[in-house]
Amino acid sequence: MKLTNKLPRWLSIGFIYPVLFLNGWLFVLAFEYFKSPITIFITANLLAFVLDYPVNFLKRCGMRRNFAILLVFLITFLLLTVLAIIIVPILIKQLTDLAEYLPSWIESGRQQLTHLSEWAIAWKLPINISGLATQIADRLSQQLQTLVGEVVHWVVGTVGSVLNVVLTLVLTFYLVLHSEKVWDGIFQWIPSSYSNRLREALRQNFHNYFVGQATIASLMGILMTVAFLILQVPFGLLFGLGVGIMALVPFGCALSIAIVSFLTGLKSIWLGVRVLIVATIIEQVIENGFAPRLLGGFTGLNPVWVLFSLIVGAHLAGLLGLVVAVPLASCFKSLVSILLEKRNGTADMRMENGEF
């Protein structure tokens, strides 16, 4: 009998937790050291995963796979070029303009709060928020300008990383060509009793998440942008696409709507209210009409663990971590379920053999 079976349960657990903590700490250190190549590899895999759908569609239409891959990459390259030439400069300009206009918007919000306080005093209502409004406005002025400045710096830095972009595209091309061989080589290190089910869980979770979430995010971004432009919201393109991008992340849509409504409310409180009402209606229609059919609660995760996975993913890998956190957490849950089933099955067999 093994030594661990002779130890008390509390002592065995006491040995396990330090080992898990040490391994987790070493994993974080290794991830930070190799963050750039890991990010490129994960991004390339995600792009290859998405591009594989139109490739398979063209293949089913009778086109050879190599020609289908070349055609999909050509169309994707043309679309990215058009976006880089037309839309990206507009978004960067709107970001920089937003950073310039924020102080005046915050001052407008302070004046609106002051007028509200004066109106309350005139009607002898127990509301006095003039002092609080000044403190909030000063703090928001610093935080929002810092946040927008960091976003602009991140966008410019990302666009400027030409080498990383080229490496990602080249790796994506080879992954689309040889993805099966690559993943066969990775999963051969995992025992066959686990690898097949784990591979299927990984594929299914990412398929459901990205197909459903990307569809929802695209609908959200297009409809929000159109609505904001109709409402004549300043920086409507930036805000609309921002809501669409945030919709890729669970709870991101509601958070982005609140931020956009708050920012527009600083300029005009009635404009902020209209933005909040219209955006909430669009969000509810999409969430209740399309999301259940596209997502359908596929993750099986408690909302608490969804939030925890998002926090960990953002801390480790930033925006990319937010995107892959939920499907990876769902895959981890599937792995735990597989291990527990294997353990319970082994325990049942030992009981049948009279070992207990």
N, C-alpha and C positions, 0 to 999 in steps of 0.2 A: 504494500500500500504506500502511496506517495506521502512525503512528509507534510505537504500542504493539507492533506486530508486529516492529519493528526492534530493540526493546530486548531485552536478555537476560532470560530467564525469571525469574531471581532478583530482578532489578531491578523487573520488572513486579509480582511478588508483594510486593516491598517497598513499592511505591506503594499496592497494594490494601489491605493490612492497616491502615495508618493511617486510610485513608478509612473502612473498615468500623468501626474502633474509634470514630472521631469520630461517625459516623452512629448507632452504638449508644448512645454517651454522650448525644447530643442527643435520641434517642428516650426514654431513661430520664428526662431532665430534663423533656421534654414530658409524659411519662406522669405524673410526680409532680405537675406543675402542674395537669393536667386529670384527676387521679385520680378525683375524686368523680363528674363526669359520665361518664367512661369506665366506672367501676364500675356506675353506674346503667344505662348502655346495654348492657353485657355481661350484667348480671343480668336485665334485661328480655328480652334476646334468648334467654337460656337458658330463662326461664319461658315465653316464647312458643313456643319449640321444643318444650317438654314438653307444654304445653296444646294444641298443634296435633294431638296424637295423639287425645285424646278428641273434639276437634272434627271431625276427619276420620272418626272412627268413627260419630258421630251423623249426619254428612253421608251416609255410606254407608247408614245406616238409613232415609234418606229425608227427614231434616230439612234445612231451608234453612240455609246456612252462617251467616248473621247470627243466626238463632235459636239455632243450636248454640253459637256463641260466647257469647251472652248466658247460656245455660243453664250452660255450663262455668264461666264466670266467677262466676256466682251460687253454684254448688256449691263452687267453690274458696274464695270469700269466706266462706261459711258454715263450711267446714272450718278455715280459718285463724282465724276468730273463736273457734271452739270450742277450738282449740289455744291461742290467746292467753289465753283465759279460764280454762281448766282446767289444761293441762299446763305452759305456760310459767311461771306462778307457782310451781308445785311444783318445777320444775327450778331456778329461781333460789333458792328456799329451800334446796333440797338443796345447791346450790353454796355458799351462805353457811354452812350448817351444816357442810359438809365443811371449809371453811376454819377453823371453830372447833374441830372435832374433830381436825384434823391434828396439833397438838402432842401431844395425849394418845396418838394412835396411834403417833407417832414415839417417844415415851417407852416405849410398850409394846414396840415393835420393838427398842429399845435393851436393855430388860430381857430379852427373849427371846434376843438375841445374847449378853448377859452370862451367862445361865443355860447357854447352849450352850457357852460358853468354860469355865465352871466344871465342867460335865459332862465336857468333854474333858480338863481338868486332872486331875479325879478318876480318870479311866480312863487317865491318863498318855499321852494322845494329843498329838502335836506340833501342837496348835492353840491359839492364844491371840489372840482377836480382840476382847477387851474394849476395848482402847485404840482399835483401828480402828473398832469399833462406835460409840464415843462421837463420834469425828470425823465419821464418815459421817452419824450421826443429826443432829448439829448443822448440818451443811451441807444435808442434805435438808430439815430444818425450815425453813430460810430459803428455799431454792429452791422447795419445794412451796407454801408459803404465798404467796410472790410470784406463782407461776404461777396459783394459784387466784384470787388477788386480781385479776390481769389478766384472767382469763376472765370473772369476775363483772362487772368494769368494761366489758369488750367487749360482753357480753350486754345490760347495762343501756343502754349507749350505742347499741347497734343498735336495741333496742326503742324508745328515746327519739327516734330520728331519724324523726319522723313525716313530715316533708316529703319526705325521700328515699324513704320507703316509698310515699307517695302518688304521687310522680313515677314510681317504678318500675312501680307497678300501672297507671297511665295509659298509660305508654309500652308496657307489655306488651300492653295492650288494642289499641292502634293497630298494633303489630307483628303481632299475630295477624290483624288485619283486612287489613293491607297489606304483609305480610312479603315477598311476591314482588316487588312494586314497589320496595321499599327495597333489596333485594339486587340487583335488576336495575340500579338506579342506582349501586350500589357497584361491581359487576363490570364496568360499561361502561368504567371507567377502566383496566381490564386488557385487554391484547391478546386478541382473540378466540381465537387459537391456544392460549392458556393458560387463559382464564377458565372455559370449560365444564368442563374436566377438574379444575381447581382447585376449582370450586364443587361438583362432584360428590364430590371427595375430602373437602371440608369437611363436607358434609352427611352422607356415609356414616360418617366417623370420629365425629362427634358423635352420630349416631343409634346406632351400635353401642355407643359408650362409655356414654352416659347411660341408654339403655334397659337394657343389661346391668348396668352398675355400680349403677344405682338399684335394680334388682330384687334384686341381691345384697345391697346395703346395707339394704334393707327387710327381707329375710329375716333378715339378721344381727342387726339391731336388735331385731326382734320375738322371735326365739328366745333371744338373749342376755338380754333383759329378763325373759322368762319363767323362764329358768334361774336367773338371779340372785335373782329373787323366791322361787323354790322353795328355793334354798340359803340364803335369809334373809340375803343380802348387804346390809350397810348401803348406803343410797343406790343400791339395785338399779336403779331407774328411770333415774337419772342415768347410771350406769355402762353399762347396757344400751343406751340411746339414744346414748351417747357412742361406743360401739364401732360402732354402726350408722352414725353420721355419718362416723366415721373410715374406714369401709369404702368410702366414696365415693372415697377416695384410694388408689392402689396402695401396698401395704405398710402402709397405715394400720391395718388390722385387727389384724395381728400386734403392731404397736407398742402399740395401745390395750389389747389383752389383757394384754401384759406390764406395762403401767402399772397396770391395774386389779388384776391379781394381786399386784403389789408393794404397792399401797396396802392391800388387804385383808390381805395377809400381815403388814403392820405391826401390825394389830389382833390377828390370830391367824394364826400361820404355817400351821396346818392348814386354816383357811378359805381362805387364799391358795393353798394347794396344790390344794384342791378346785376353786376358781374356775379355776385354770390348766388343770387336767385337763378339766373340763367345757367351758370356752370353747374350748380347743384342739380337742376332738372336734367341737363344732359348727362351728368354722371350717373344719376339714378336710373335713367332710361337704359343706358348702356349696361350698367351693373346688374339691373334686374331683368333686362330683356335679352342680352347677349351673353353676359358672363357665365350664368349657370349652365348654358348649353356648351360653351367653349371650355370652361374650366371644370365645373361640376365638383368642386371640392376634392380634386384628385390627390392633393398632397397628404390628406389625412392628418395634418398637423394641427395641434392646438394653437390658437392665435398668439398665446404667450410665447410658444417656441418659434413661431414665425417671426415675431418681433426680435426675439433673442438671436435668431440666425441672421437677421438683417443687421443687427448691431455688430455682431462678430464679423460678418462679411464686409461691412463698411470699414471697420477698424483694420482688417487685414489687407484688403485690396481696393478700398475706395468704391468708385462707381461700378467697376466690374464685380466686386464682391457683393454689392447690392443685387446685381442682376442674377448671379448664380447661387446666392445664399439659400433661397427657398428650395429649388430642386435638389441641391446637394444635401440639405437637411432632410428632405423627404427620402433621398437615397440612403442616408445614414439610418433613418428609421427603418427602412426596408432591410438593411443589413443587420440591424439589431434583431428584427423579427426573424430573419433567417437563422441567426445564431441561436436565438431562444428555441426555435422549433427544433434545430439540430440537437441542442442540449436536452430538451424534453424528450425527444425521441431516443437519445442515448440512455437517459435515465429510465425510461420505460423498458427498454431492452434489458438493462441491468436488473431491474426488478423482476422481470420475467425469468431471468436466469438465476434468480435467488442470491444475487450479490449483496442485497440490502437486508 
